[in-house]
Amino acid sequence: MSRGAFPILFITSNRIGDAVLSSGLLKRLSDEIPNARFTVVAGPVAAPLFEEVPNLDLIIEFAKAKGGGHWFDLWRQVRRKRWGLVVDLRGSGMARFVSTRRRAIWRKLPGPPVHKVIEAARILKIEDDPAAPFLFTSPETEARAEELTAGTGPILALAPAANWLGKTWPLERFTRVAMRLLDHDGPMKGGRLMVLGGPGDAKLARELKDVVGRRQFINLTDGTDLLTAYACLKRARLFIGNDSGTMHLAAAAGCPTLGLFGPSDEVHYAPWGPATRAVRGPRSYEQIRAVDPGFTQALCHMMDLKVETVVQAPEDLLAETASTYG
């Protein structure tokens, strides 16, 4: 470690979406503490988001374990260093047992529910000027994204997958929306279709590829890492997807983002940013939860969200953002 360095231990989420929503804190700390050095603790799926943070010393992949023994394992890895600051977004007790000049630990506060970005901002007492989600990318990552998205025509990005059936809008409806938007008289006529997801979502991409011509289809479901997907989303004109980590990636990238909601609460998890919208069917989150209190039923809670509702929302968002995004 260089002389005068200010070491920061940053403990963030297991999940991609939550990690993205709190990522702006790292950007704020990097901007305001020029000699900061970062050690980032994140779940295995979220850890790759932070691989290109400047002045990064270490990423610790931190998975949950029964009985809480994982916290002791983490403490053993970080206890020998004298930290300048520990930021603990998980609200663990472990952060109280390391040597540091200052601690910023999440805790549940009384009052009405707020967005997760505001929750994160409260940790550093910057809720009046919350840090918008932001991910660092290298020139190499940006170059890969430029190559993957090379071509002509605006890009419609879709993420039709979600982490469980209940909040997965039917694929056939995503197809209909894409066809309406990209049709010869649609608001994105002549555009391209980009499909995002994990390796297990390749089947979804195959079922959507016939919406456009072969050269107008961009498949990011097979082996595309998170930071490259994020960089590709910077080049998209519009994103539509279920409430998911990919939705938050799109919003963080500055892409006009439409998030589809059902059994998740947009008060906490709406896409963050001025060019974002959350849309749902006629039922509120509370009404859906009353039907399935533990969200354990094997049924889709998104069936009452109609194609017409989803088509109208991006048409409005495209018009509202035309002067900025072209």
N, C-alpha and C positions, 0 to 999 in steps of 0.2 A: 504494500500500500504506500502511495506517495505521501511525502511529508505534508501535513496540514489537511489531509483528506478527512472528510466528514462521513463516516460510515452510517448508512441507513438500512435497517432491516424492515422490509416491507412484506407483510403477511396478507395475502389476498385469498380469493375464493377457490374452491374446488371446481366450480362451474364456469364455463366460458362466458355466459351472459353477465353474471355478477362480476367476474374479473374485468370484463370490458367496462362496465359501468363505473368501476372505481379506478380505472386506469388513468384518468385525468389527474389524480393526486400525484402520481409519479411524474407526470409532465410538469406540474406546478413545482414540485420539489426540485426537479432537475433545472428548471428555469431560475429558481430563486436561491439555490445553494450551488454556486458554480463548482465547488470542490467536493460535491456529494459523490459518494461511491455506494452502489446499490447491491444488496443481496435480496433477491425476491423469492418468497416462499409461495408456491401455488400448487393446486392439484395437478395431477399428471396431464389431464386434457387441456387445462388452461395455461400450463407453464410455457408452451411455445409462443404464446402471445408476447412474451417479454424478452425473447432471445436477442433483440436488437436495441434494447435500452442502452443509451450511452453511459459510459462509466459503470458498466455492470461487472461486478466481481464474481457473482455466483447465482445460479438458479437452483433452488432446492425443491424437488418434486415431493409433495407432501400429501399422502393419501390418508383417508380416515381409516381407523382401525377400532375394533371393538375394545371396550374397556378404557379407552383414552390413552393407551400406551404410546400412541403416535406423538402426543405432545411431549412426553419425556424424551423420545428419540430426537425430536426437533431441538429441544432444550440442550441436549448433549452436543448438538452440532454448532450451536450459536453461543453457548454460555461463556466461552473463553475470550470473546472479543468485547472490548469496551465500545459500545455503540454511541453514536451521536443522537440518534432518534430511532425509536421502534414504532412503526405504524402497524397496528393489528386490527385488520378489518373483520376478523372472526370473533373478536371479543374474548379471547382465551385468557386463562389465568397464567399461562406460561410466560406471557410478555412481562409480567410483573416480577419475574425471577431471573431476569437478565440485567446486566450492568449497562445503564444507558443514562445520558444526560436528560433525555425527555422521552415520555411515552405518550402515544396517542392511540387509545384503545376504544374500539366500538362498544357502545352499550345502548340498550333499548331505552328510549326516552319517552316520557308521557306525552300525550297530545295526539292530534289527528295523524293518520298515516301520511307519509311523504314519499316522494320518488327516491329510488335507491341512490341516485346521484347526489341528492340532497343529504341523505343519510351519510354517505361517504364524506361529503364536505364538512359535516358537523364534527367529524373526528379531528380535523385540522382547524376547526372554528372559522371556516370560510363559507358558511352556508349563504351569506349575502352575495357572494361571488363564486358560485360553485364551479369546480373544474370540470369542463366537458370531457367526456371520454376521448382518449387519444392513444394511439399506438405508434411506437417508433418503428420505422422501416429503413433499411439500408438502400443505397443506390442499386445494389444487386437485386434486391427484392423488387424494387420499382421497375427495373429493366425486365425482369421475368414477367411482371404483370403487363408491361407495355407490349411484350411479344405475344402473350396469350390473348390480349384484347385487340390486337392489330386488325384493322379493317375499317369499313365505312358504315355509317348508320348508327343511330343511338342504341344503347344497350339496355334492354329490359332484363333485370336480374330477378330470378325467382329462387326461393328456398322453400320447397313444398314439404320438407320433413320437419318433425318435431320430436321431442324426447319421449312422448307417449301419445297413444291414440286419441285421448280425450281432447287434445288441442291441435289436432292435425286436420286442417281443412282438406276436403277430398281433392285428389289429384285431378280428377276430371274437371273440377271447377277452376283450378289453376290453368288448365289447358284452355278452357273457354275464355278466361280473362286475357290470357296471352294472345289468343287469336283476335280478340276484339281490339286490343291495343295496337297490334302489329299489322292488322289488316290494311288493305290499300286505301281505305278511307278512315283508318284509325289515327289517334293522335301521335302514334309512334311508327307510322307507316315507313317501310324501308329499313326498319330497325333490326337489331340482332337479339337473340335470346341467350342469356347466360344462366346456367343452372348451378346452384351451389349446394353442397352437402358433404357428408363424410363418405368414406369408402362403401359403407352399407347402403348408400343412397343412389348408387349407380343405376339401379333399375328405374328409379324415378326419372333420371336424365334420359334414359333410352325411350321412355314413354312420351317424353316431351320433344324429342329431337325433330319430329316431323312437322312441328308447328311452323318452322322456317326452313329455308334451304340449308344444305349441308355446310356451306361456307359462312352461314350466318348463325351457326350454333356454336356456343362455347360451353364445354362441359368441365366444370370444376368440382365434380364429385369423386374423382378417382385419383387420389394421391396428392391433391393440392393442399399445401400447408396453410395454416391459418393466416399468417402474415401476407402470403402471396394473394390469398383470397381477399383479404382486406385491401391490399393495393389495387387489385382488379376492381373492387367496388368503388374506389375513387374515380374510376373511369366510366361507371354506369350512369345512365340518366335517371333510372327509377328502379327501386327495389320493392318487391312484394313478398312477404313471407309470414309464416306463423310466428308467434312469440317464441323466440329461440335465440341462442347465442349468435347465429348468423344475422338475425335482424339487428342486434345491437352492434355487430361489426359494420353493417351497412350504414347505420346512423352515425357511428363514430367516424366513418370514412367521408362523411359529408354528402353521401348519396341521398337524394330525396327518398324517404323510406315510408312505406305503408305497412304497419304491423297488424296482423289479424288476431283478434282476441276472442276468447270464450271462457274456459275455466282457469284463467289467470288474470290478475288484477292490474289493469293499466295505470292505476294510481301509483303503483310501485314500479311497473316494468314497461310502461310505454316507451317507444323509441325516443331518445333524447336529442333535441335539436330543433332549430326553427323550421327546417324543411322535412318534418316528420309528422305522421298522423297515426292514430290508433283507431281501428274500426271494429265493431262487433255487430252481432245480430240484435234482435229485439230484446234479448234477455241480458240483464246485468250479471256481473260476476257473482253477486250475492244470490241472485235467483238460481243460477246454475249450481252454486255450492249447496243450496238448500235441497236440491234434488240428489246430489251426490256428495255428502258432507266430507267424506274422507278421500274423495277423488280416487276411488278404488274400482268403480264399475268399468267394465270393458265395453265402453261405448263412446262414440264421438260426440262431443258437446258443441260441435261447430256446424251442425247441419242446418240450423236456422239462419246462418249467414249466407245471404243470397249472392249470386253472381252479379246481379244488377247493382247491389250495394257496393260491392268491391270494385266494379268497373267505374262507377261514378267517382269514387274517392281518388283514384290515381289521375283521372282526367282533370279533376279540380287541382290536384297537387302539381301536375305538369303545367297547368296554366299559371298557377301562382308562382312557380319557380322559373318560368320561361325567361325572364329578363336576366336571371343570374346564371342559369345553366344552359341556356340556349335551346 
